[in-house]
Amino acid sequence: MKTTLIFLLILSCSVQLTAQENELIPYRVKDKYGYSDISGKIKIEPRFNSAFLFYDDYSVVNYVEGGGYALIDKSGQEILPPSYKRISVLVDRPDAKQPPRSATAIVVTNDNYYGLYALPSGKELLPPAKYRLIQYLTNSLFTVFIRMGELGVFDAATGNLLAEPIYNSASFENNEVLVSGNDKQLIIPMLPSGVPGTPKEKINVPAEKKESEEYVENVKIGSDDDDNDKYVYSQEAYDARLYKQNGKYGFHFGKEFKGDEIPPVYDEIDRYGEAEGRLVVKKDHKWGIINSKNQTLLPCLYESVFYEGCQILEKRYVVKIDGKMAVVDSSGKVLIAGYDFIRGGNGDFFVLKQDELYGLFFINGRKKNVVIKPEFRSLEKVRIPMPGEKNKHRYLVVVFSAKNNKSGLISSEGKRYFED
C-alpha cells in the first residue's frame, strides 16, 4: 500500500495538527492497522487494511485491499461507510483551544461524483449523485460544479444553495464572494460573524471575453524592470562562467551574486550548487565546498562530495571516506560512516542504505542521535509532524517492511509504531 502512504504524507503535511492529550498514531500489527497513543499503547485495535493520520478528530481507513474508504472518529466508531474512492475532511476551527465551529467531509465515489456530509453526525448535505466537483470556498460555503457553465455556491450551515449552478467561477475577496459567468454576477457578502448575508445580483456586468479572442502583449525580455528576467543568460554566457587558466579552473558568478569571482586554483569545479552560490571543488585530488566569496564551507579532504545529499544550511555534508559514504560537519567531525548510500531527508535525518536495505540516521540536537540500521525495503524521505507536538522537534518517517512490504511509522527518537 505504498500509494496509500504517499497520500498519508500529502494529507499530514498539509494539516496543522492541534495539541491534545488523546493524539493517535497509525499502528500496524503484522498486516493490520489500528491506532496507538504516542507511547505506543493500542487505543483502536488493528483491524484495517490501511489507516491514515487523524485530522482533528477524524481519520480515513480502509478495511480490505481494493475496497472503499471509510471515516472513523477517535473512538474507532464509523461515521461514513467504506463506500468512497476518496474522503477529505475540512474543519473550521478559528482557535485551536476551542471546539470547531463546523466540520464537513467531501467524498468521491468510484463514478467520480462528489458528495458532502456534516461531521460528526454523518448527515448527508449533498448526495454524491449530481456534482462532478465540490470545493471549499470560505467559512461554511462550497462551490458545486456540474459541468462548464454550471457552477453554484452551497451553504453547508443552512443546507441552501446561495447561487444556483448557472455560473462559471466563484472567488472570495474583501469579505465578499463574487460568483460570475454567463453575463451574470452575484455578490454574497460575508458578515463579521462569518455567516453569509443576502446574495445580490450585480448590475452593469462587463461583457465577458470570448475564448476565440486573442490578446497579445509586447514584453521586453531581459528588461531591467523585471526581476525575473534580468538574470536570464544565453547558453554561451552560461558556459563561459567556468574557465580554465594554466591548467586550473576558476569561475565567474552572475549578477545575482554580484559577479563574484573564483580564482583559477582548482583541479575541477562541479557546478551543482551554483544557483545557491556554492560550488563543489577539487584541490590536490580531494573534494570540498566553497561559496561565491571563495570561502571554504567544507575543506578539500574527501574522495567525493555528494552535494545533492547534503544538508547545507545545517552544515552537514555527505562525503566519501575510504570508499564508503559518510556524514561530516564543517569541522570534519564524522557523524556516521561506512554505508553504500546516504542522502539527506526533508528534516534532521539521513537515509542510509546497505546491501539493498534502508535505514535512518536521526539528528536530535542536544539529545542523543538515533541510528536505525538498514532493515527496510524502502522508505519515504519526508518528515511528518508528530501529532500534538508543539515544538516540532519530534517527527515521524514512513518505512516499508522487508518482510511484507507493509508500511509503518518510526519516530525521530526511534520509537516504532509497528510489529512485524
Rosetta blueprint (number, residue, H / E / L):
1 M L
2 K H
3 T H
4 T H
5 L H
6 I H
7 F H
8 L H
9 L H
10 I H
11 L H
12 S H
13 C H
14 S L
15 V L
16 Q L
17 L L
18 T L
19 A L
20 Q L
21 E L
22 N L
23 E L
24 L L
25 I E
26 P E
27 Y E
28 R E
29 V E
30 K L
31 D L
32 K E
33 Y E
34 G E
35 Y E
36 S E
37 D L
38 I L
39 S L
40 G L
41 K L
42 I E
43 K E
44 I E
45 E E
46 P E
47 R E
48 F E
49 N L
50 S E
51 A E
52 F L
53 L L
54 F L
55 Y E
56 D L
57 D L
58 Y E
59 S E
60 V E
61 V E
62 N E
63 Y L
64 V L
65 E L
66 G L
67 G L
68 G L
69 Y E
70 A E
71 L E
72 I E
73 D E
74 K L
75 S L
76 G L
77 Q L
78 E E
79 I E
80 L E
81 P E
82 P E
83 S E
84 Y E
85 K L
86 R E
87 I E
88 S E
89 V E
90 L E
91 V E
92 D E
93 R L
94 P L
95 D L
96 A L
97 K L
98 Q L
99 P L
100 P L
101 R L
102 S E
103 A E
104 T E
105 A E
106 I E
107 V E
108 V E
109 T L
110 N L
111 D L
112 N L
113 Y L
114 Y E
115 G E
116 L E
117 Y E
118 A E
119 L E
120 P L
121 S L
122 G L
123 K L
124 E E
125 L E
126 L E
127 P E
128 P E
129 A E
130 K E
131 Y E
132 R L
133 L E
134 I E
135 Q E
136 Y E
137 L E
138 T E
139 N L
140 S L
141 L E
142 F E
143 T E
144 V E
145 F E
146 I L
147 R L
148 M L
149 G L
150 E L
151 L E
152 G E
153 V E
154 F E
155 D E
156 A L
157 A L
158 T L
159 G L
160 N E
161 L E
162 L E
163 A E
164 E E
165 P E
166 I E
167 Y E
168 N L
169 S E
170 A E
171 S E
172 F E
173 E E
174 N L
175 N L
176 E E
177 V E
178 L E
179 V E
180 S E
181 G E
182 N L
183 D L
184 K E
185 Q E
186 L E
187 I E
188 I E
189 P E
190 M E
191 L L
192 P L
193 S L
194 G L
195 V L
196 P E
197 G L
198 T L
199 P L
200 K E
201 E E
202 K L
203 I L
204 N L
205 V L
206 P L
207 A L
208 E L
209 K L
210 K L
211 E L
212 S L
213 E L
214 E L
215 Y L
216 V L
217 E L
218 N L
219 V L
220 K L
221 I L
222 G L
223 S L
224 D L
225 D L
226 D L
227 D L
228 N L
229 D L
230 K L
231 Y L
232 V L
233 Y L
234 S L
235 Q H
236 E H
237 A H
238 Y H
239 D H
240 A H
241 R L
242 L E
243 Y E
244 K E
245 Q E
246 N L
247 G L
248 K E
249 Y E
250 G E
251 F E
252 H E
253 F L
254 G L
255 K H
256 E H
257 F H
258 K L
259 G L
260 D L
261 E E
262 I E
263 P E
264 P E
265 V E
266 Y E
267 D L
268 E E
269 I E
270 D E
271 R L
272 Y L
273 G L
274 E H
275 A H
276 E H
277 G L
278 R E
279 L E
280 V E
281 V E
282 K E
283 K E
284 D L
285 H L
286 K E
287 W E
288 G E
289 I E
290 I E
291 N E
292 S L
293 K L
294 N L
295 Q L
296 T E
297 L E
298 L E
299 P E
300 C E
301 L E
302 Y E
303 E L
304 S E
305 V E
306 F L
307 Y H
308 E H
309 G H
310 C L
311 Q E
312 I L
313 L L
314 E L
315 K L
316 R E
317 Y E
318 V E
319 V E
320 K E
321 I E
322 D L
323 G L
324 K E
325 M E
326 A E
327 V E
328 V E
329 D E
330 S L
331 S L
332 G L
333 K L
334 V E
335 L E
336 I E
337 A E
338 G E
339 Y E
340 D L
341 F E
342 I E
343 R E
344 G E
345 G L
346 N E
347 G L
348 D L
349 F E
350 F E
351 V E
352 L E
353 K E
354 Q E
355 D L
356 E L
357 L E
358 Y E
359 G E
360 L E
361 F E
362 F E
363 I L
364 N L
365 G L
366 R L
367 K L
368 K L
369 N L
370 V E
371 V E
372 I E
373 K E
374 P E
375 E E
376 F E
377 R E
378 S E
379 L E
380 E L
381 K L
382 V E
383 R L
384 I E
385 P E
386 M L
387 P L
388 G L
389 E L
390 K L
391 N L
392 K L
393 H L
394 R L
395 Y E
396 L E
397 V E
398 V E
399 V E
400 F E
401 S E
402 A L
403 K L
404 N L
405 N L
406 K L
407 S E
408 G E
409 L E
410 I E
411 S E
412 S L
413 E L
414 G L
415 K L
416 R E
417 Y L
418 F E
419 E E
420 D L
